[in-house]
Amino acid sequence: MAVSEELLEILVCPKCKGDIHLNEKKDGLICDACRLVYEIREDIPIMLIDEAKPL
């Protein structure tokens, strides 16, 4: 089971509150403004700034 479309529509970057989108592998959420990737583990987005990885 993947992250639902409804959840993706309401999630925002916790750092800048900007839009995020799925990466091509569908295993992370990208914030283009902050240039960060928030990992998705076991279908749960890890929306912690300290755990985000730079692009």
C-alpha positions as CSV (number, residue, x, y, z in Angstrom):
1,M,0.0,0.0,0.0
2,A,1.4,3.3,-1.0
3,V,0.9,6.8,0.4
4,S,-2.6,7.9,-0.5
5,E,-3.4,10.7,-2.9
6,E,-5.5,12.4,-0.3
7,L,-2.5,12.5,2.1
8,L,-0.2,13.8,-0.6
9,E,-2.6,16.6,-1.3
10,I,-2.5,17.9,2.3
11,L,1.2,17.3,3.2
12,V,3.6,20.3,3.0
13,C,7.2,20.7,3.8
14,P,7.7,21.1,7.5
15,K,10.5,23.5,7.0
16,C,9.1,26.0,4.5
17,K,5.4,24.9,4.4
18,G,5.7,24.7,0.6
19,D,4.5,22.0,-1.8
20,I,6.1,18.6,-1.9
21,H,5.8,15.8,-4.4
22,L,6.7,12.1,-4.8
23,N,10.1,11.2,-6.3
24,E,10.3,8.9,-9.3
25,K,10.9,5.8,-7.1
26,K,8.0,6.7,-4.9
27,D,10.1,6.2,-1.8
28,G,10.5,9.9,-0.8
29,L,8.8,13.3,-0.9
30,I,10.7,16.2,-2.4
31,C,10.6,19.8,-1.5
32,D,12.1,21.7,-4.4
33,A,12.3,25.0,-2.5
34,C,14.4,23.5,0.4
35,R,16.1,20.9,-1.8
36,L,15.3,18.2,0.7
37,V,13.9,14.6,0.4
38,Y,11.7,13.2,3.1
39,E,11.9,9.4,3.2
40,I,8.9,7.2,3.1
41,R,9.4,4.1,5.3
42,E,6.8,1.3,5.4
43,D,4.3,3.6,3.6
44,I,4.7,6.3,6.3
45,P,6.3,9.7,5.3
46,I,9.0,10.7,7.8
47,M,8.3,14.5,7.9
48,L,11.1,15.4,10.3
49,I,13.5,18.2,9.2
50,D,16.4,16.5,11.0
51,E,15.9,13.3,9.1
52,A,15.5,14.9,5.6
53,K,18.3,14.3,3.1
54,P,19.6,17.0,0.7
55,L,18.9,16.5,-3.0
